[in-house]
Amino acid sequence: MYQSLKQHGGIVVVRGRGIVASRVIQRLYEIRQQHKNHQVTIIHLMRSPNSEGTKFGLAKRHVENDWEFQPFNWPKAAWGGDMRKMLESAKPPKRYELLQDWGGTTTADRRDWRRLIDRGLKERWYQAYFGKVERVERLKQGKLKILIVGNTANGQINTDIPTADFIIDATGLEANPNASYLLNDLIQRYHLKLNAFGRLDVTNDFEIKGMRSQKQGRMYASGAITLGGSYAPVDSFLGLQYAAQRSAESLARIGAPGIKYLEGVKSFWQWIKWANNQEP
């Protein structure tokens, strides 16, 4: 796609306004600049305008050109600070409220990128549209016709956006457990409880309580399928490590065979063996 744009230009529709969408738009901008191909036009399709940032207490996220800025997908304190403790001690209804206030689609606040968007709006090679995609049709010449449904003061209206050469969907993955045949079968067969976000309901140690057996069997879950629990950034590398550590500590606490608490000296010795290419 990028090679085609370098040679022939074209219209690209980008969906989403998170960090991936922002990086894709920057990549398209670089094609315009580096290859002197000013025939590349970006149509940015978002569900709705965003004129005011999310608030929590005295904090408020900055918004510019319908983009909401935050370095990560959650506030820093949600990773290991006071917000993590607040969420862990909160009841399910309060957790839902907190996660709604802290979360949302954001991108990093980079000056060069903000100038890029300002320039694109002024020069009209970057255009923003708002609405939900209702239908995509491929025309005879290979172009893509997109029909979107937008909201107005008098209700909904169908809007045609310029025919596109490519569509890049950066709206994220489908994290609903019911979208997975394996997880959906697990949920239906064992009547597992879901949380307010429609994800697997887990304890603070990431255990799926509905799967506990009479013989002290345990099942744990991590990642995006547990969003809505005691830890906000579950869909991250640190979140996966945190879930693994809490799950391992839970197993060590109940005396699971072969599992012990981490110790500094033993961990350092295992690292020495790893560094020397020896089996642990």
Residue, then its C-alpha position, 0 to 999 in steps of 0.5 A: m500500500y505504501q509503495s503504491l502511494k509513493q508511486h501513484g498517490g491516493i486517498v487513504v481512510v484511517r479509522g481510530r484516534g489512538i496511538v496506532a492511528s496517529r503513527v499511521i497518519q505520520r507515516l502517510y505524511e512522511i510519504r508526502q514529504q520524502h517522496k514529494n508526492h503531494q497527491v496523498t490525501i488522508i481522510h480521518l474517520m472518527r465516531s464523534p467529535n471530541s472537544e473536551g477532555t476526560k476529567f478526574g478530580l482536578a486533572k483534565r486531559h488536553v484535547e486538540n483537533d478532536w485528539e485526546f492526549q495522554p502518554f499511555n492508555w491509562p494515567k501513570a498512577a494506575w500502573g503502580g501508584d495510588m490509582r492502582k490501590m484505589l482500583e484494587s480496593a474499590k467495589p465493582p460498581k466503583r471500579y467501572e466508574l473509575l475505569q470510565d474516568w481514567g480510560g478512553t482512546t488517547t495518543a501521545d502529546r508530541r509537538d511535531w505530530r500536533r504541528l503535522i495535524d495543524r498543517g494538514l487541516k490548513e492545507r486540506w490534505y488531512q480531513a476529519y469526518f465523524g460517523k459510524v461506517e454503515r457500508v463499504e462498496r468496491l466500485k468497478q475501478g477498484k475504488l472504495k465507496i464508504l457510507i457513514v451514518g452521522n449524528t445531527a441535532n435532528g437525528q441521523i444522516n447518511t453521508d458519503i465521504p470521498t471514494a478511497d484507494f485504501i482503508i486502514d482500520a486502527t480501531g483496535l482488536e475485538a476483546n470481547p470474550n464471547a468473540s472467541y470460540l474457546l472463551n465463549d464455550l468456557i463461559q457458556r458451559y460453566h456459566l461464568k460471571l462477566n464484569a461490567f465491561g463484559r469481560l471475565d470476572v476475576t479476583n485481585d489475584f486474577e483467578i476465575k472463581g467460577m472455575r475453582s474445583q473441589k480439589q483446590g484446582r485454580m484457573y487464572a486469566s490475564g490480558a484484555i479479557t480481564l479489563g474491569g478488574s483490579y488492575a487497569p492496564v491489563d492489556s500491556f506488557l507490564g500488565l501481563q507481568y503483573a498478572a503473572q506475578r499475582s497469579a504465581e503468588s496466589l498459587a504459592r500461598i495455597g501451597a501449589p506443588g513446585i511453586k515457591y515465592l520469589e527470593g532475591v538470592k535464588s533469582f539472581w542465581q537463576w539469572i547467572k545460569w541464564a546469562n551463561n546459557q545454562e538450564p535453570 
